Amino acid sequence: MTVTRQCLAGCLIGLCLAQQAQAELYQCRQADGRISYQQTACDNGAVSRSVAVDTRGPDGTDTGSAHHDYSVTAQLETMQRQREQAVRAQTRKQAANTPRRSLVSTHEYSPAKCAKQQAEVAKWHDRVRKTYRTRNEKALNEKTLLHHQELMERYCE
């Protein structure tokens, strides 16, 4: 029983020392004059010195900034939101500057042209939904889809 308690006490002391070693930074000067920094105590042949590390966050608190998430994922999401807002603002601006088309009916029924435009609409709908490399290409695909939808309305009943 006493051996088990001694072993347990030794393990606890070892864990405490391991946690303490992780929180510290050591500056080690080697025999040849080189200096290295490490989380563990220096080797026997090196002169060691404990270095205090400032672990405060950007706002000066001990826990770091609790209000800002500086992860790559959070930064990516912020950038995507900003891009989407810019695109929406640009679309609104373009819509305000474009003159409205007249609503005069120009229906010309043609079964052949109707079938062709239906196929074009299906093709461009797929392209808009699936493939584009840049925002300009996406805008062009959407514009082409809109054009073919208008032609389909003109040639189909």
C-alpha positions as CSV (number, residue, x, y, z in Angstrom):
1,M,0.0,0.0,0.0
2,T,2.8,2.4,0.9
3,V,4.6,1.7,-2.4
4,T,1.4,2.6,-4.3
5,R,1.0,5.8,-2.4
6,Q,4.7,6.7,-3.0
7,C,4.3,6.0,-6.7
8,L,1.1,8.1,-6.9
9,A,2.8,11.0,-5.0
10,G,5.8,10.7,-7.4
11,C,3.4,10.8,-10.4
12,L,1.6,13.9,-9.1
13,I,4.9,15.7,-8.5
14,G,6.0,14.8,-12.0
15,L,2.8,16.1,-13.5
16,C,3.1,19.4,-11.6
17,L,6.7,19.8,-12.7
18,A,5.8,19.0,-16.3
19,Q,3.0,21.6,-16.3
20,Q,5.4,24.2,-14.8
21,A,8.0,23.4,-17.4
22,Q,5.5,24.0,-20.3
23,A,4.7,27.4,-19.0
24,E,8.3,28.6,-18.8
25,L,10.8,29.5,-21.4
26,Y,14.5,28.8,-21.0
27,Q,17.5,30.6,-22.6
28,C,20.4,28.2,-23.0
29,R,23.9,29.2,-23.8
30,Q,26.0,26.4,-25.2
31,A,29.7,25.9,-24.5
32,D,30.5,27.2,-28.0
33,G,28.5,30.4,-27.3
34,R,25.4,29.7,-29.3
35,I,22.1,30.7,-27.6
36,S,18.9,28.7,-28.0
37,Y,15.4,29.0,-26.5
38,Q,13.3,26.0,-25.4
39,Q,10.4,25.0,-23.2
40,T,12.5,22.4,-21.2
41,A,15.4,23.0,-18.9
42,C,18.8,23.1,-20.6
43,D,21.2,20.2,-20.9
44,N,24.0,19.7,-18.3
45,G,26.7,21.4,-20.5
46,A,24.6,24.6,-21.1
47,V,24.1,27.6,-18.9
48,S,20.4,28.1,-18.4
49,R,18.3,31.2,-17.5
50,S,14.6,31.3,-17.1
51,V,12.9,34.0,-19.4
52,A,9.7,35.7,-18.5
53,V,7.2,35.6,-21.3
54,D,4.4,38.2,-21.7
55,T,1.3,36.2,-22.4
56,R,-1.2,39.0,-22.2
57,G,-3.6,39.5,-25.1
58,P,-3.7,42.5,-27.5
59,D,-6.1,44.4,-25.1
60,G,-3.7,43.9,-22.1
61,T,-5.8,41.3,-20.2
62,D,-4.3,38.1,-18.9
63,T,-6.7,35.9,-20.8
64,G,-6.1,37.5,-24.2
65,S,-8.9,39.1,-26.3
66,A,-12.2,37.4,-25.6
67,H,-14.0,39.6,-28.1
68,H,-12.0,38.8,-31.2
69,D,-11.5,35.5,-32.9
70,Y,-8.2,35.6,-34.7
71,S,-8.5,32.1,-36.2
72,V,-8.0,31.6,-39.9
73,T,-11.6,30.3,-40.3
74,A,-13.0,33.4,-38.6
75,Q,-10.9,35.7,-40.8
76,L,-12.0,33.8,-43.9
77,E,-15.7,34.1,-42.9
78,T,-15.2,37.9,-42.3
79,M,-13.6,38.3,-45.7
80,Q,-16.4,36.4,-47.5
81,R,-19.0,38.5,-45.8
82,Q,-17.2,41.7,-46.8
83,R,-17.0,40.5,-50.4
84,E,-20.7,39.5,-50.5
85,Q,-21.6,42.9,-49.2
86,A,-19.5,44.7,-51.8
87,V,-21.0,42.6,-54.6
88,R,-24.5,43.4,-53.3
89,A,-23.7,47.1,-53.2
90,Q,-22.3,47.0,-56.7
91,T,-25.3,45.1,-58.0
92,R,-27.7,47.7,-56.4
93,K,-25.6,50.5,-57.9
94,Q,-25.7,48.9,-61.4
95,A,-29.5,48.3,-61.1
96,A,-30.1,51.9,-60.2
97,N,-28.1,53.1,-63.2
98,T,-29.6,50.8,-65.8
99,P,-32.6,52.0,-67.7
100,R,-35.8,49.9,-67.5
101,R,-36.9,48.1,-70.6
102,S,-40.3,48.7,-71.9
103,L,-43.0,46.2,-71.1
104,V,-44.4,46.1,-74.6
105,S,-45.3,42.6,-75.5
106,T,-43.2,41.3,-78.4
107,H,-44.2,37.6,-78.4
108,E,-43.4,35.8,-81.6
109,Y,-44.3,32.2,-81.3
110,S,-41.8,29.9,-83.0
111,P,-41.6,26.2,-81.9
112,A,-38.1,25.7,-83.2
113,K,-36.7,28.9,-81.5
114,C,-38.7,28.0,-78.3
115,A,-37.0,24.6,-78.1
116,K,-33.6,26.1,-78.8
117,Q,-34.0,28.7,-76.0
118,Q,-35.3,26.2,-73.5
119,A,-32.1,24.1,-74.1
120,E,-30.0,27.3,-73.8
121,V,-31.7,28.2,-70.5
122,A,-31.2,24.7,-69.1
123,K,-27.5,24.8,-70.1
124,W,-26.8,28.3,-68.7
125,H,-28.8,27.5,-65.5
126,D,-26.4,24.6,-65.0
127,R,-23.3,26.8,-65.6
128,V,-24.5,29.4,-63.2
129,R,-25.2,26.8,-60.5
130,K,-22.1,24.8,-61.0
131,T,-19.1,26.5,-62.6
132,Y,-17.3,29.8,-62.5
133,R,-13.8,30.8,-61.7
134,T,-14.2,34.5,-60.9
135,R,-17.0,36.9,-59.9
136,N,-16.9,38.5,-63.4
137,E,-17.4,35.1,-65.0
138,K,-20.3,34.4,-62.6
139,A,-21.9,37.8,-63.5
140,L,-21.5,37.1,-67.2
141,N,-23.1,33.6,-66.8
142,E,-26.0,35.1,-64.9
143,K,-26.5,37.8,-67.6
144,T,-26.4,35.2,-70.4
145,L,-29.0,33.1,-68.5
146,L,-31.3,36.1,-68.1
147,H,-30.9,36.9,-71.9
148,H,-31.9,33.4,-72.9
149,Q,-34.8,33.4,-70.4
150,E,-36.1,36.6,-72.1
151,L,-35.8,35.0,-75.5
152,M,-37.6,31.9,-74.3
153,E,-40.5,34.2,-73.1
154,R,-40.6,35.8,-76.5
155,Y,-40.6,32.6,-78.6
156,C,-42.7,30.3,-76.3
157,E,-46.4,30.7,-75.6
